[in-house]
Amino acid sequence: MAVESFGRNRKSLVRPFSKDDLEIIAKYQQKNKDYKHLLQVHITDYCNIPNHAKCREFCYQHSNVNQNFMTFSTFQTVLKKYTPWQIALGGGEPTTHPQFLDFLKYAKQQKYLKYANYTTNAVQIPENFPEVIQYADGVSISLDSLRYPHLFTHGVPDWIQPQLSIYQSSPLPLALNFVISRQNLKDLQYLADFALENHFSGVYLLSFKTMSPEDLFFKERSKFLAEFSNFCDKLNEYNIILATDCCFGNYLHFKTDCGANQRFCDIHLSGKVSGCSFKRILGKNECPLIKYIQDLQEMFYS
């Protein structure tokens, strides 16, 4: 995700590509037919949140209580093949990887790679954090009211707040990953204020990856769009950037031709490549959302 100057002496993790960005991307596409501008690299499937935790009911990625890690050589091979413009290290919880810092260092040594970001649940701060912030270009912190039902009325949980405070005091640009469903749609009205108060320069809306489209998205489209429009107005007022995953973006824009694998790759810790984490997790070759979005189109325009 490209970076630009953004309020509160921070930079934003997300913005539309500039003309210069697109020219650079086109140049790399000419050099490498496998080029992808973004790789989401799952360097572990291990999550350090207890296995019985409620968040595992809605986690947008599968996670494991066993500590399985991507090898450094696999990481090197993946980057050399796809020569990405950006990477996002994820998991599981990527900061638990014993070579987490080495991965960031190697990524930043590659001339073609401009941005190396990572996602975290903020349960722990990475080892050698002063070095990490020298190589990382941004952090996405996963917090939402599905995991923490009283997030907006009671604030950030005590076991997360110390780490969040450390991130807030660092120079790293922070984005808020928010898993959205019909269960927490009403919380959009509070989310923008929460992001502002906790120094997030961007909000990234994610959809469930383990549930059916009917549980993911909203057939009551008009009602949802009214809530969503108010939310966007607040973000604009606060100068906070909004981004979505492909699934949510397709729902918003009635897109039935996703094209996700044309823009990025989802890399399993084994090195196995998928154009879409949704299809990989559900074990399906076809996107389960496309037919659902087509049905919504028919309902909306009939």
Number of C-alpha atoms within 10 A of each C-alpha: 22 18 18 13 11 16 13 9 8 19 21 25 29 21 14 11 13 10 9 9 13 13 12 13 18 14 11 20 17 10 10 13 10 14 24 23 22 23 25 24 24 26 31 26 24 21 23 18 16 10 12 8 9 13 16 16 12 18 17 18 19 16 20 15 13 11 14 16 21 20 16 14 9 15 20 13 12 17 21 14 13 21 24 27 24 21 26 24 25 23 28 29 24 27 26 22 23 12 17 19 20 14 19 22 17 14 23 18 11 14 9 19 17 17 21 24 22 23 24 23 21 22 18 16 17 20 15 10 13 10 13 18 18 13 21 20 27 25 24 26 22 17 18 22 19 20 17 15 12 13 18 15 8 9 12 18 11 8 11 14 14 16 16 21 12 12 20 16 9 14 14 22 27 28 26 24 22 21 22 21 18 14 11 13 14 13 18 19 15 14 21 23 15 17 19 16 9 15 21 25 25 27 25 19 19 21 24 20 21 18 15 13 19 12 14 22 22 17 18 11 15 11 10 16 13 10 16 17 12 14 20 17 12 18 21 13 10 15 15 22 19 19 19 16 12 18 24 20 16 17 21 16 9 15 18 16 8 16 12 16 15 13 12 21 24 22 23 21 21 15 18 12 18 18 18 21 20 25 17 20 14 16 9 10 10 12 16 15 23 19 13 17 21 15 12 18 15 9 11 12 6 6
